[in-house]
Amino acid sequence: MSPPESADAARLATIPVIPFDLTRKLEAELASGEVRLPSFPDVAQRVQQVLADDRATPALIARVLGADAALAARVLRIANSAVFSPAGRPVADLPNAIARLGCELVRCAALSFALRQMQIVDAESELRPQLQELWRKSALVASVGYVIARETRAARPDEGLIVGLLHNIGRLYLVVRAGALNAEYAASGLWDQVLHDWHPRIGRAILEHWRFPPHIALAVADQNAWERERGGNALADVLIAATSLVPCVFDRELLDDTVTSVAPFRRLGLATADCNRLLAAAAPQIYGLLDALST
């Protein structure tokens, strides 16, 4: 009778492509300008194209957005959320919503809509829990990132929201492209580490392909550099701080250990008391923005 180790080795040997080979293959595809996300709605790609044209007018952008009622509703919902309409003055039409949010946030709204649709329509039902969890985490990081950027003035608040919403795009890309192999990769014991190590650079390549500003893509690429003591990437610090604070939104007892152990909080000038005050004061806005992004 073969020992358990031999049985495990034989099982792992049947995995057709090891995770490292997949990441190298996808990185090569991205380097060649090929980004393939199954179930990615056409309207999101059209929005990307029109926003890439400096000559595009708000009226033209509104026409493209208005081609999909659900996407138009999402843009209006975000524009009318408590974060972007603090005086409670609603906008009822897309051109005014676009003017209020700006092109980058409109682009981000279109992408968030597309990624949300992917988790709904993707035929591979076993992926849905992973896609849903990725989306929930991204929306929450985005909401916290917006508040951190606004309070510290280390970065523009809309950019804090954008990098939060897109920080997991590389992880999503890897999960979707792995498809049915996810379970086999997970069984190998390597997959979680591969996702952690590779998703920031994959995410950077995707955002560069989608023509996001270089500093947005760089912040996503640097999100694992928690112990970086020096450097001028304040937007990455906002993203790292937002990611770190997410568990503290639900359990404030984690706050002191989190803040004292993560260098970006020091660079942002945030002590434990500051973060506690920030989370308490901004809770309605965080949950309001989370609701606008998630529905």
Stockholm file with secondary structure:
# STOCKHOLM 1.0

chainA/1-295         MSPPESADAARLATIPVIPFDLTRKLEAELASGEVRLPSFPDVAQRVQQVLADDRATPALIARVLGADAALAARVLRIANSAVFSPAGRPVADLPNAIARLGCELVRCAALSFALRQMQIVDAESELRPQLQELWRKSALVASVGYVIARETRAARPDEGLIVGLLHNIGRLYLVVRAGALNAEYAASGLWDQVLHDWHPRIGRAILEHWRFPPHIALAVADQNAWERERGGNALADVLIAATSLVPCVFDRELLDDTVTSVAPFRRLGLATADCNRLLAAAAPQIYGLLDALST
#=GR chainA/1-295 SS CCCHHHHHHHHHHTCSSCHHHHHHHHHHHHHTTCCCCTTCCHHHHHHHHHHTCTTCCHHHHHHHHTTSHHHHHHHHHHHTSTTTCTTCCCCCSHHHHHHHHCHHHHHHHHHHHHHHHHHHHCSCGGGHHHHHHHHHHHHHHHHHHHHHHHHHCSSCHHHHHHHHHHTTHHHHHHHHHHGGGHHHHHHHTCHHHHHHHHHHHHHHHHHHHTTCCHHHHHHHHTTTCTTCCSCSCHHHHHHHHHHHHHHHHHCGGGHHHHHHHCHHHHHHTCCHHHHHHHHHHHHHHHHHHHHHHHC
#=GC SS_cons         CCCHHHHHHHHHHTCSSCHHHHHHHHHHHHHTTCCCCTTCCHHHHHHHHHHTCTTCCHHHHHHHHTTSHHHHHHHHHHHTSTTTCTTCCCCCSHHHHHHHHCHHHHHHHHHHHHHHHHHHHCSCGGGHHHHHHHHHHHHHHHHHHHHHHHHHCSSCHHHHHHHHHHTTHHHHHHHHHHGGGHHHHHHHTCHHHHHHHHHHHHHHHHHHHTTCCHHHHHHHHTTTCTTCCSCSCHHHHHHHHHHHHHHHHHCGGGHHHHHHHCHHHHHHTCCHHHHHHHHHHHHHHHHHHHHHHHC
//
